């Protein structure tokens, strides 16, 4: 099976490629999704900066990482998901998604 979807990447705190952005805002199925590694919002301390930024951006769904721990919660009508580490001693998570429709980058 050949992948035909789009890939959206965000830079993490250990990535050195300055050409990859730190935050991506994507619209899909009339929903606004934010993708971020999370380190710029101090998510290891708490989620308040991330929640406030996401609210100001009009996000419906926020995907983030940095803590390497799976998490899911809702706040102010927004859904927040941290899939955990892609490769970690404690957590093994692989997240693949192929959108059946074109995603719109905003």
MOPAC internal coordinates of N, CA, C and O (Angstrom, degrees):
PM7 1SCF
backbone

  N    0.0000 0     0.00 0     0.00 0    0    0    0
  C    1.4249 1     0.00 0     0.00 0    1    0    0
  C    1.5264 1   108.62 1     0.00 0    2    1    0
  O    1.2310 1   120.45 1   -48.26 1    3    2    1
  N    1.3154 1   116.74 1   131.74 1    3    2    1
  C    1.4552 1   122.29 1  -178.00 1    5    3    2
  C    1.5251 1   110.00 1   -98.97 1    6    5    3
  O    1.2310 1   120.67 1   -49.11 1    7    6    5
  N    1.3274 1   116.32 1   130.89 1    7    6    5
  C    1.4591 1   121.66 1   177.36 1    9    7    6
  C    1.5158 1   109.25 1   -72.67 1   10    9    7
  O    1.2310 1   120.35 1   -52.25 1   11   10    9
  N    1.3222 1   116.94 1   127.75 1   11   10    9
  C    1.4701 1   120.90 1  -178.66 1   13   11   10
  C    1.5224 1   112.43 1  -121.27 1   14   13   11
  O    1.2310 1   120.20 1  -176.02 1   15   14   13
  N    1.3306 1   117.23 1     3.98 1   15   14   13
  C    1.4659 1   121.03 1  -178.15 1   17   15   14
  C    1.5110 1   112.14 1   -83.88 1   18   17   15
  O    1.2310 1   121.17 1     7.77 1   19   18   17
  N    1.3117 1   115.36 1  -172.23 1   19   18   17
  C    1.4503 1   122.54 1   178.22 1   21   19   18
  C    1.5276 1   109.30 1  -103.00 1   22   21   19
  O    1.2310 1   120.93 1   -28.08 1   23   22   21
  N    1.3131 1   115.83 1   151.92 1   23   22   21
  C    1.4511 1   121.40 1   177.08 1   25   23   22
  C    1.5244 1   108.25 1  -116.02 1   26   25   23
  O    1.2310 1   120.77 1   -50.26 1   27   26   25
  N    1.3128 1   116.13 1   129.74 1   27   26   25
  C    1.4535 1   121.95 1   176.50 1   29   27   26
  C    1.5181 1   107.17 1  -114.91 1   30   29   27
  O    1.2310 1   120.21 1   -54.35 1   31   30   29
  N    1.3067 1   117.20 1   125.65 1   31   30   29
  C    1.4580 1   121.52 1  -177.77 1   33   31   30
  C    1.5222 1   109.90 1  -121.20 1   34   33   31
  O    1.2310 1   121.02 1   -33.20 1   35   34   33
  N    1.3132 1   115.65 1   146.80 1   35   34   33
  C    1.4593 1   121.53 1   172.14 1   37   35   34
  C    1.5231 1   108.21 1  -127.73 1   38   37   35
  O    1.2310 1   121.25 1   -30.29 1   39   38   37
  N    1.2994 1   115.21 1   149.71 1   39   38   37
  C    1.4571 1   122.15 1  -176.13 1   41   39   38
  C    1.5220 1   110.27 1   -81.11 1   42   41   39
  O    1.2310 1   120.86 1   -40.73 1   43   42   41
  N    1.3129 1   115.95 1   139.27 1   43   42   41
  C    1.4592 1   121.89 1   176.03 1   45   43   42
  C    1.5127 1   111.48 1   -98.33 1   46   45   43
  O    1.2310 1   120.45 1    -1.25 1   47   46   45
  N    1.3127 1   116.75 1   178.75 1   47   46   45
  C    1.4560 1   120.73 1  -176.03 1   49   47   46
  C    1.5244 1   113.24 1   -69.23 1   50   49   47
  O    1.2310 1   118.99 1   161.77 1   51   50   49
  N    1.3308 1   119.53 1   -18.23 1   51   50   49
  C    1.4614 1   121.55 1   178.16 1   53   51   50
  C    1.5233 1   113.25 1  -105.46 1   54   53   51
  O    1.2310 1   119.97 1  -177.43 1   55   54   53
  N    1.3130 1   117.66 1     2.57 1   55   54   53
  C    1.4628 1   121.30 1   178.67 1   57   55   54
  C    1.5228 1   109.60 1   -83.61 1   58   57   55
  O    1.2310 1   121.09 1   -41.62 1   59   58   57
  N    1.3255 1   115.52 1   138.38 1   59   58   57
  C    1.4623 1   119.83 1  -176.77 1   61   59   58
  C    1.5227 1   113.43 1  -104.60 1   62   61   59
  O    1.2310 1   119.61 1   174.29 1   63   62   61
  N    1.3260 1   118.35 1    -5.71 1   63   62   61
  C    1.4533 1   121.21 1  -178.80 1   65   63   62
  C    1.5269 1   109.75 1   -79.10 1   66   65   63
  O    1.2310 1   120.72 1   -79.06 1   67   66   65
  N    1.3226 1   116.22 1   100.94 1   67   66   65
  C    1.4554 1   121.34 1  -178.99 1   69   67   66
  C    1.5194 1   113.98 1   -68.69 1   70   69   67
  O    1.2310 1   119.80 1   172.14 1   71   70   69
  N    1.3345 1   118.00 1    -7.86 1   71   70   69
  C    1.4634 1   121.13 1   179.74 1   73   71   70
  C    1.5276 1   111.90 1   -80.01 1   74   73   71
  O    1.2310 1   120.39 1   162.66 1   75   74   73
  N    1.3327 1   116.86 1   -17.34 1   75   74   73
  C    1.4594 1   120.97 1   178.99 1   77   75   74
  C    1.5223 1   107.60 1   -89.26 1   78   77   75
  O    1.2310 1   120.70 1   -50.77 1   79   78   77
  N    1.3028 1   116.26 1   129.23 1   79   78   77
  C    1.4701 1   119.90 1  -176.94 1   81   79   78
  C    1.5310 1   111.12 1   -72.81 1   82   81   79
  O    1.2310 1   121.07 1   -17.79 1   83   82   81
  N    1.3254 1   115.56 1   162.21 1   83   82   81
  C    1.4624 1   120.86 1  -179.68 1   85   83   82
  C    1.5209 1   112.11 1   -91.02 1   86   85   83
  O    1.2310 1   120.14 1   159.35 1   87   86   85
  N    1.3231 1   117.34 1   -20.65 1   87   86   85
  C    1.4601 1   121.85 1   179.59 1   89   87   86
  C    1.5233 1   108.41 1  -137.60 1   90   89   87
  O    1.2310 1   120.32 1   -45.46 1   91   90   89
  N    1.3080 1   117.00 1   134.54 1   91   90   89
  C    1.4676 1   121.54 1   174.68 1   93   91   90
  C    1.5237 1   107.73 1  -121.08 1   94   93   91
  O    1.2310 1   121.52 1   -43.12 1   95   94   93
  N    1.3104 1   114.69 1   136.88 1   95   94   93
  C    1.4688 1   121.66 1   176.22 1   97   95   94
  C    1.5170 1   106.77 1  -116.04 1   98   97   95
  O    1.2310 1   120.75 1   -60.02 1   99   98   97
  N    1.3283 1   116.18 1   119.98 1   99   98   97
  C    1.4578 1   121.81 1  -173.25 1  101   99   98
  C    1.5229 1   108.76 1  -128.28 1  102  101   99
  O    1.2310 1   120.73 1   -41.86 1  103  102  101
  N    1.3185 1   116.22 1   138.14 1  103  102  101
  C    1.4665 1   120.67 1   176.13 1  105  103  102
  C    1.5198 1   109.14 1  -107.45 1  106  105  103
  O    1.2310 1   120.82 1   -49.83 1  107  106  105
  N    1.3181 1   116.04 1   130.17 1  107  106  105
  C    1.4577 1   121.49 1   179.25 1  109  107  106
  C    1.5214 1   108.64 1  -148.43 1  110  109  107
  O    1.2310 1   120.56 1   -48.80 1  111  110  109
  N    1.3198 1   116.54 1   131.20 1  111  110  109
  C    1.4673 1   122.59 1   177.48 1  113  111  110
  C    1.5306 1   111.12 1    51.20 1  114  113  111
  O    1.2310 1   121.38 1  -136.55 1  115  114  113
  N    1.3176 1   114.97 1    43.45 1  115  114  113
  C    1.4715 1   122.73 1   178.47 1  117  115  114
  C    1.5272 1   113.28 1    63.09 1  118  117  115
  O    1.2310 1   120.78 1  -156.14 1  119  118  117
  N    1.3109 1   116.11 1    23.86 1  119  118  117
  C    1.4610 1   122.35 1   176.09 1  121  119  118
  C    1.5235 1   109.17 1  -120.55 1  122  121  119
  O    1.2310 1   120.89 1   -36.72 1  123  122  121
  N    1.3149 1   115.91 1   143.28 1  123  122  121
  C    1.4627 1   121.35 1   176.70 1  125  123  122
  C    1.5256 1   108.04 1   -99.73 1  126  125  123
  O    1.2310 1   121.24 1   -57.17 1  127  126  125
  N    1.3445 1   115.24 1   122.83 1  127  126  125
  C    1.4575 1   121.41 1   178.93 1  129  127  126
  C    1.5189 1   109.34 1  -112.84 1  130  129  127
  O    1.2310 1   120.85 1   -44.59 1  131  130  129
  N    1.3137 1   115.99 1   135.41 1  131  130  129
  C    1.4601 1   121.58 1   172.82 1  133  131  130
  C    1.5148 1   108.07 1  -109.33 1  134  133  131
  O    1.2310 1   120.90 1   -44.01 1  135  134  133
  N    1.3254 1   115.89 1   135.99 1  135  134  133
  C    1.4586 1   121.91 1   176.30 1  137  135  134
  C    1.5178 1   107.12 1  -120.63 1  138  137  135
  O    1.2310 1   120.09 1   -51.07 1  139  138  137
  N    1.3023 1   117.44 1   128.93 1  139  138  137
  C    1.4580 1   121.82 1   178.17 1  141  139  138
  C    1.5218 1   109.12 1  -153.02 1  142  141  139
  O    1.2310 1   121.00 1   -27.06 1  143  142  141
  N    1.3067 1   115.70 1   152.94 1  143  142  141
  C    1.4599 1   118.60 1   175.13 1  145  143  142
  C    1.5290 1   109.36 1   -69.30 1  146  145  143
  O    1.2310 1   120.55 1   138.69 1  147  146  145
  N    1.3254 1   116.56 1   -41.31 1  147  146  145
  C    1.4548 1   120.77 1   174.82 1  149  147  146
  C    1.5115 1   115.22 1   110.75 1  150  149  147
  O    1.2310 1   119.93 1   162.15 1  151  150  149
  N    1.3310 1   117.74 1   -17.85 1  151  150  149
  C    1.4628 1   119.12 1  -177.21 1  153  151  150
  C    1.5232 1   112.40 1   -62.91 1  154  153  151
  O    1.2310 1   119.70 1   147.91 1  155  154  153
  N    1.3372 1   118.18 1   -32.09 1  155  154  153
  C    1.4598 1   120.63 1  -179.26 1  157  155  154
  C    1.5266 1   112.32 1   -70.99 1  158  157  155
  O    1.2310 1   120.44 1   171.99 1  159  158  157
  N    1.3179 1   116.77 1    -8.01 1  159  158  157
  C    1.4644 1   121.99 1   178.36 1  161  159  158
  C    1.5358 1   112.26 1  -112.36 1  162  161  159
  O    1.2310 1   120.05 1  -168.28 1  163  162  161
  N    1.3225 1   117.50 1    11.72 1  163  162  161
  C    1.4690 1   122.61 1   178.01 1  165  163  162
  C    1.5295 1   112.73 1    53.75 1  166  165  163
  O    1.2310 1   120.09 1  -136.53 1  167  166  165
  N    1.3342 1   117.44 1    43.47 1  167  166  165
  C    1.4686 1   120.21 1  -175.04 1  169  167  166
  C    1.5309 1   113.43 1   -67.87 1  170  169  167
  O    1.2310 1   119.93 1   164.31 1  171  170  169
  N    1.3281 1   117.73 1   -15.69 1  171  170  169
  C    1.4671 1   118.07 1   174.98 1  173  171  170
  C    1.5284 1   110.53 1   -71.51 1  174  173  171
  O    1.2310 1   120.40 1   155.73 1  175  174  173
  N    1.3232 1   116.83 1   -24.27 1  175  174  173
  C    1.4607 1   121.68 1   178.69 1  177  175  174
  C    1.5333 1   110.28 1   -84.18 1  178  177  175
  O    1.2310 1   120.81 1   123.75 1  179  178  177
  N    1.3397 1   116.05 1   -56.25 1  179  178  177
  C    1.4680 1   122.64 1   175.58 1  181  179  178
  C    1.5278 1   108.12 1  -165.89 1  182  181  179
  O    1.2310 1   120.49 1    -4.79 1  183  182  181
  N    1.3030 1   116.68 1   175.21 1  183  182  181
  C    1.4673 1   121.08 1  -175.21 1  185  183  182
  C    1.5227 1   113.59 1  -100.76 1  186  185  183
  O    1.2310 1   119.10 1  -175.75 1  187  186  185
  N    1.3001 1   119.33 1     4.25 1  187  186  185
  C    1.4651 1   121.13 1  -171.47 1  189  187  186
  C    1.5261 1   113.86 1   -61.58 1  190  189  187
  O    1.2310 1   119.23 1   137.55 1  191  190  189
  N    1.3321 1   119.08 1   -42.45 1  191  190  189
  C    1.4718 1   120.99 1   178.72 1  193  191  190
  C    1.5278 1   110.61 1   -64.55 1  194  193  191
  O    1.2310 1   120.34 1   138.85 1  195  194  193
  N    1.3210 1   116.96 1   -41.15 1  195  194  193
  C    1.4636 1   121.49 1   178.67 1  197  195  194
  C    1.5293 1   110.42 1   -64.90 1  198  197  195
  O    1.2310 1   120.29 1   136.85 1  199  198  197
  N    1.3113 1   117.05 1   -43.15 1  199  198  197
  C    1.4672 1   121.16 1   179.84 1  201  199  198
  C    1.5219 1   110.48 1   -62.72 1  202  201  199
  O    1.2310 1   119.93 1   134.23 1  203  202  201
  N    1.3250 1   117.73 1   -45.77 1  203  202  201
  C    1.4626 1   121.09 1  -179.05 1  205  203  202
  C    1.5202 1   111.49 1   -64.36 1  206  205  203
  O    1.2310 1   120.17 1   134.86 1  207  206  205
  N    1.3369 1   117.27 1   -45.14 1  207  206  205
  C    1.4664 1   120.91 1   178.67 1  209  207  206
  C    1.5281 1   110.35 1   -61.20 1  210  209  207
  O    1.2310 1   120.49 1   134.58 1  211  210  209
  N    1.3126 1   116.67 1   -45.42 1  211  210  209
  C    1.4691 1   121.48 1  -178.49 1  213  211  210
  C    1.5211 1   110.98 1   -62.27 1  214  213  211
  O    1.2310 1   120.68 1   138.38 1  215  214  213
  N    1.3115 1   116.31 1   -41.62 1  215  214  213
  C    1.4674 1   121.03 1   177.96 1  217  215  214
  C    1.5318 1   110.55 1   -62.41 1  218  217  215
  O    1.2310 1   120.39 1   135.56 1  219  218  217
  N    1.3303 1   116.85 1   -44.44 1  219  218  217
  C    1.4711 1   121.60 1   178.80 1  221  219  218
  C    1.5199 1   112.37 1   -64.06 1  222  221  219
  O    1.2310 1   120.02 1   152.26 1  223  222  221
  N    1.3310 1   117.56 1   -27.74 1  223  222  221
  C    1.4670 1   122.25 1   179.72 1  225  223  222
  C    1.5322 1   112.28 1   -86.28 1  226  225  223
  O    1.2310 1   120.03 1   174.85 1  227  226  225
  N    1.3108 1   117.54 1    -5.15 1  227  226  225
  C    1.4653 1   121.02 1  -179.08 1  229  227  226
  C    1.5139 1   113.21 1    73.41 1  230  229  227
  O    1.2310 1   120.37 1  -149.42 1  231  230  229
  N    1.3239 1   116.90 1    30.58 1  231  230  229
  C    1.4647 1   121.20 1  -176.73 1  233  231  230
  C    1.5216 1   111.75 1   -73.02 1  234  233  231
  O    1.2310 1   121.70 1   -34.61 1  235  234  233
  N    1.3189 1   114.35 1   145.39 1  235  234  233
  C    1.4588 1   122.07 1   171.56 1  237  235  234
  C    1.5248 1   110.38 1  -101.44 1  238  237  235
  O    1.2310 1   121.30 1   142.35 1  239  238  237
  N    1.3335 1   115.13 1   -37.65 1  239  238  237
  C    1.4598 1   122.48 1  -176.94 1  241  239  238
  C    1.5255 1   108.17 1  -133.56 1  242  241  239
  O    1.2310 1   120.31 1   -45.36 1  243  242  241
  N    1.3297 1   117.01 1   134.64 1  243  242  241
  C    1.4593 1   121.58 1   179.70 1  245  243  242
  C    1.5288 1   108.58 1  -126.27 1  246  245  243
  O    1.2310 1   120.93 1   -56.92 1  247  246  245
  N    1.3254 1   115.83 1   123.08 1  247  246  245
  C    1.4681 1   122.13 1   176.03 1  249  247  246
  C    1.5188 1   107.21 1  -108.14 1  250  249  247
  O    1.2310 1   120.56 1   -53.37 1  251  250  249
  N    1.3293 1   116.54 1   126.63 1  251  250  249
  C    1.4622 1   119.89 1  -177.55 1  253  251  250
  C    1.5189 1   109.89 1  -146.47 1  254  253  251
  O    1.2310 1   120.90 1    -7.29 1  255  254  253
  N    1.3129 1   115.88 1   172.71 1  255  254  253
  C    1.4567 1   121.16 1  -179.07 1  257  255  254
  C    1.5119 1   111.42 1  -143.48 1  258  257  255
  O    1.2310 1   120.60 1    50.15 1  259  258  257
  N    1.3173 1   116.46 1  -129.85 1  259  258  257
  C    1.4547 1   128.37 1   176.67 1  261  259  258
  C    1.5278 1   113.63 1    78.68 1  262  261  259
  O    1.2310 1   119.15 1   143.24 1  263  262  261
  N    1.3097 1   119.22 1   -36.76 1  263  262  261
  C    1.4609 1   120.65 1  -177.63 1  265  263  262
  C    1.5295 1   112.72 1   -81.79 1  266  265  263
  O    1.2310 1   120.46 1   161.66 1  267  266  265
  N    1.3360 1   116.72 1   -18.34 1  267  266  265
  C    1.4629 1   124.10 1  -176.76 1  269  267  266
  C    1.5263 1   112.29 1    64.56 1  270  269  267
  O    1.2310 1   120.57 1  -162.30 1  271  270  269
  N    1.3152 1   116.52 1    17.70 1  271  270  269
  C    1.4646 1   121.27 1   178.32 1  273  271  270
  C    1.5312 1   109.39 1  -122.53 1  274  273  271
  O    1.2310 1   120.93 1   -46.88 1  275  274  273
  N    1.3146 1   115.83 1   133.12 1  275  274  273
  C    1.4613 1   119.94 1   178.98 1  277  275  274
  C    1.5239 1   109.95 1   -64.52 1  278  277  275
  O    1.2310 1   121.25 1   -39.97 1  279  278  277
  N    1.3279 1   115.22 1   140.03 1  279  278  277
  C    1.4584 1   120.04 1   178.51 1  281  279  278
  C    1.5199 1   109.07 1  -155.61 1  282  281  279
  O    1.2310 1   121.39 1   -28.24 1  283  282  281
  N    1.3076 1   114.94 1   151.76 1  283  282  281
  C    1.4633 1   122.26 1   177.39 1  285  283  282
  C    1.5264 1   106.99 1  -150.87 1  286  285  283
  O    1.2310 1   120.75 1   -49.68 1  287  286  285
  N    1.3244 1   116.17 1   130.32 1  287  286  285
  C    1.4531 1   119.77 1   175.42 1  289  287  286
  C    1.5256 1   109.11 1  -159.50 1  290  289  287
  O    1.2310 1   120.75 1   -15.15 1  291  290  289
  N    1.3125 1   116.18 1   164.85 1  291  290  289
  C    1.4598 1   121.49 1   175.87 1  293  291  290
  C    1.5231 1   108.33 1  -120.73 1  294  293  291
  O    1.2310 1   121.51 1   -31.13 1  295  294  293
  N    1.3241 1   114.71 1   148.87 1  295  294  293
  C    1.4563 1   120.78 1   177.14 1  297  295  294
  C    1.5185 1   108.49 1  -155.13 1  298  297  295
  O    1.2310 1   120.06 1   -48.51 1  299  298  297
  N    1.3011 1   117.49 1   131.49 1  299  298  297
  C    1.4694 1   122.80 1   178.66 1  301  299  298
  C    1.5299 1   111.78 1    52.07 1  302  301  299
  O    1.2310 1   120.10 1  -142.77 1  303  302  301
  N    1.3204 1   117.41 1    37.23 1  303  302  301
  C    1.4535 1   121.67 1   179.04 1  305  303  302
  C    1.5180 1   114.88 1    80.26 1  306  305  303
  O    1.2310 1   120.00 1  -179.48 1  307  306  305
  N    1.3351 1   117.60 1     0.52 1  307  306  305
  C    1.4670 1   121.75 1  -179.90 1  309  307  306
  C    1.5273 1   109.58 1   -99.51 1  310  309  307
  O    1.2310 1   120.92 1   -31.57 1  311  310  309
  N    1.3267 1   115.84 1   148.43 1  311  310  309
  C    1.4620 1   122.51 1   176.83 1  313  311  310
  C    1.5260 1   108.21 1  -104.22 1  314  313  311
  O    1.2310 1   120.25 1   -51.82 1  315  314  313
  N    1.3252 1   117.13 1   128.18 1  315  314  313
  C    1.4594 1   123.09 1   178.72 1  317  315  314
  C    1.5213 1   108.71 1  -115.16 1  318  317  315
  O    1.2310 1   120.89 1   -49.70 1  319  318  317
  N    1.3436 1   115.91 1   130.30 1  319  318  317
  C    1.4667 1   120.85 1  -179.01 1  321  319  318
  C    1.5235 1   109.27 1  -133.17 1  322  321  319
  O    1.2310 1   121.13 1   -52.70 1  323  322  321
  N    1.3129 1   115.44 1   127.30 1  323  322  321
  C    1.4521 1   122.15 1   169.74 1  325  323  322
  C    1.5270 1   105.62 1  -115.86 1  326  325  323
  O    1.2310 1   119.67 1   -69.28 1  327  326  325
  N    1.3389 1   118.24 1   110.72 1  327  326  325
  C    1.4691 1   120.12 1  -175.90 1  329  327  326
  C    1.5211 1   113.98 1   -73.06 1  330  329  327
  O    1.2310 1   119.80 1   174.95 1  331  330  329
  N    1.3175 1   117.99 1    -5.05 1  331  330  329
  C    1.4601 1   120.83 1  -176.66 1  333  331  330
  C    1.5144 1   109.53 1    91.11 1  334  333  331
  O    1.2310 1   120.32 1    18.32 1  335  334  333
  N    1.3004 1   117.00 1  -161.68 1  335  334  333
  C    1.4596 1   121.83 1  -179.15 1  337  335  334
  C    1.5206 1   110.36 1   -87.00 1  338  337  335
  O    1.2310 1   120.58 1   -39.65 1  339  338  337
  N    1.3265 1   116.50 1   140.35 1  339  338  337
  C    1.4613 1   119.81 1   174.98 1  341  339  338
  C    1.5211 1   110.07 1   -66.76 1  342  341  339
  O    1.2310 1   120.84 1   144.60 1  343  342  341
  N    1.3185 1   115.99 1   -35.40 1  343  342  341
  C    1.4584 1   120.28 1   176.66 1  345  343  342
  C    1.5165 1   107.05 1  -146.25 1  346  345  343
  O    1.2310 1   121.12 1   -65.05 1  347  346  345
  N    1.3177 1   115.46 1   114.95 1  347  346  345
  C    1.4478 1   120.75 1  -175.60 1  349  347  346
  C    1.5220 1   107.94 1  -152.59 1  350  349  347
  O    1.2310 1   119.95 1   -24.14 1  351  350  349
  N    1.2922 1   117.70 1   155.86 1  351  350  349
  C    1.4667 1   120.16 1   179.11 1  353  351  350
  C    1.5245 1   111.48 1   -64.90 1  354  353  351
  O    1.2310 1   120.63 1   142.84 1  355  354  353
  N    1.3459 1   116.39 1   -37.16 1  355  354  353
  C    1.4562 1   120.33 1  -175.73 1  357  355  354
  C    1.5230 1   113.09 1   -87.23 1  358  357  355
  O    1.2310 1   120.53 1   141.86 1  359  358  357
  N    1.3087 1   116.60 1   -38.14 1  359  358  357
  C    1.4633 1   120.80 1  -172.39 1  361  359  358
  C    1.5179 1   109.66 1  -127.07 1  362  361  359
  O    1.2310 1   120.43 1   -46.51 1  363  362  361
  N    1.2927 1   116.78 1   133.49 1  363  362  361
  C    1.4636 1   121.01 1   175.23 1  365  363  362
  C    1.5173 1   107.51 1  -119.99 1  366  365  363
  O    1.2310 1   120.83 1   -74.44 1  367  366  365
  N    1.3080 1   116.02 1   105.56 1  367  366  365
  C    1.4593 1   121.68 1  -177.65 1  369  367  366
  C    1.5159 1   108.72 1  -127.87 1  370  369  367
  O    1.2310 1   120.54 1   -48.74 1  371  370  369
  N    1.2857 1   116.56 1   131.26 1  371  370  369
  C    1.4525 1   121.06 1   171.73 1  373  371  370
  C    1.5145 1   106.96 1  -126.32 1  374  373  371
  O    1.2310 1   120.72 1   -54.43 1  375  374  373
  N    1.3154 1   116.23 1   125.57 1  375  374  373
  C    1.4497 1   121.02 1  -176.54 1  377  375  374
  C    1.5245 1   108.26 1  -117.70 1  378  377  375
  O    1.2310 1   120.55 1   -67.68 1  379  378  377
  N    1.3177 1   116.56 1   112.32 1  379  378  377
  C    1.4514 1   122.09 1   176.99 1  381  379  378
  C    1.5175 1   107.93 1  -122.71 1  382  381  379
  O    1.2310 1   120.92 1   -39.99 1  383  382  381
  N    1.3195 1   115.85 1   140.01 1  383  382  381
  C    1.4544 1   119.44 1  -179.80 1  385  383  382
  C    1.5157 1   108.59 1  -149.69 1  386  385  383
  O    1.2310 1   120.56 1   -53.17 1  387  386  385
  N    1.2867 1   116.53 1   126.83 1  387  386  385
  C    1.4694 1   120.61 1   175.85 1  389  387  386
  C    1.5107 1   107.38 1  -115.00 1  390  389  387
  O    1.2310 1   121.17 1   -64.93 1  391  390  389
  N    1.3049 1   115.37 1   115.07 1  391  390  389
  C    1.4455 1   121.00 1  -178.86 1  393  391  390
  C    1.5289 1   109.91 1   -75.95 1  394  393  391
  O    1.2310 1   120.13 1   -47.08 1  395  394  393
  N    1.3331 1   117.37 1   132.92 1  395  394  393
  C    1.4588 1   119.20 1   178.22 1  397  395  394
  C    1.5245 1   112.69 1   -74.01 1  398  397  395
  O    1.2310 1   120.24 1   164.88 1  399  398  397
  N    1.3168 1   117.15 1   -15.12 1  399  398  397
  C    1.4680 1   122.60 1   179.08 1  401  399  398
  C    1.5081 1   109.02 1  -121.91 1  402  401  399
  O    1.2310 1   120.64 1   -18.54 1  403  402  401
  N    1.3009 1   116.38 1   161.46 1  403  402  401
  C    1.4616 1   120.97 1   177.82 1  405  403  402
  C    1.5274 1   109.70 1   -67.49 1  406  405  403
  O    1.2310 1   120.83 1   -44.59 1  407  406  405
  N    1.3092 1   116.01 1   135.41 1  407  406  405
  C    1.4517 1   121.43 1   173.44 1  409  407  406
  C    1.5139 1   108.92 1   -87.62 1  410  409  407
  O    1.2310 1   120.51 1   -34.08 1  411  410  409
  N    1.2991 1   116.63 1   145.92 1  411  410  409
  C    1.4604 1   121.27 1  -179.12 1  413  411  410
  C    1.5186 1   109.34 1  -108.16 1  414  413  411
  O    1.2310 1   120.69 1   -60.35 1  415  414  413
  N    1.3098 1   116.29 1   119.65 1  415  414  413
  C    1.4611 1   121.53 1   178.17 1  417  415  414
  C    1.5163 1   107.73 1   -80.37 1  418  417  415
  O    1.2310 1   120.34 1   -49.90 1  419  418  417
  N    1.3359 1   116.96 1   130.10 1  419  418  417
  C    1.4711 1   120.14 1   178.66 1  421  419  418
  C    1.5013 1   111.00 1  -117.28 1  422  421  419
  O    1.2310 1   120.10 1   180.00 1  423  422  421

